[in-house]
Amino acid sequence: MEKGTHGQSENKFEELNLQGQSRVINAQIQVLQKSIKANLRKINTIENRNRRKSICVKQLEKCLANIMGIDLHRL
């Protein structure tokens, strides 16, 4: 599989149909969620874990705001 392609067809994301793109996005979100949970399990103290959770939430909020076209600096 060539880097930047998806699945056995080796299509680039832009070349996938709507259903294919939706599946890729869903899979990436699931991997991100599992990655964050695994990262949080490695943190020893509750204080540090909560700090890391807060950082992750802020990053996700920025991502969602970008998708929705919301300027967080204006809020």
N, C-alpha and C positions, 0 to 999 in steps of 0.2 A: 504494500500500500504506500503510495506516495504521500509525503508530508503535506498536510493541509487538505487531505481528501477524506471522505466519509464513506464507510462501508466498503463492501466488496466491489461496488461499481466504480469506486475511486472518483466520484463526482466531487467537485468543489461545492462548498455550501451554497453559493449563488446559483449553481446548476440544479440543485435539488428542487423538487416541487414543494408546495406548501406543506403537505403532510410529512415529507422527508425532513424539511427544515424544522418543523415542530418536534419531530422525534429527536433530532440532534439537540435542540435547545433543551428539551426535557431531560435527556441523558446528561447533558453538561450540568444542569441544575442539580441533579441527583448526585453527581460526582462531587460537585462543590459542597453540597450539604454533608456528604460523608467525610470529605476532607477536613472540613471545619470541625466536625465532631471528633475525628481522630486527633486533630491538633489540640483540641481542648482536653482530651484525655491525657495528653503528655504533660500538661501543666499541673504542678504539684499542689499549689495553694489555691484556696477558693478566691482569695483576693485577686491573684494574678489571672485566674480563669475568668472571673467576672470582668476584669479589665480587657482581656482578649475578646470576650463575647461582645463587649461594647464597641471595640474597634471593628469587629466583623460586621456588626449591625450597621455601623456608620458607613462602612464601605458598601454594603448592600443597599442602604438608603440612597447613597450617591448614584449607584448604578440604576436603581429604579427611577430616580428623579430624572436622570439622563434619558432613559427610555420614554418617560412620560413628557419630556420637554419642560421640566420644572427647573427653574434657576433657584437653587437652595440659598444662594447669597442674597436673594431678594426677600426671603421669608423672615 
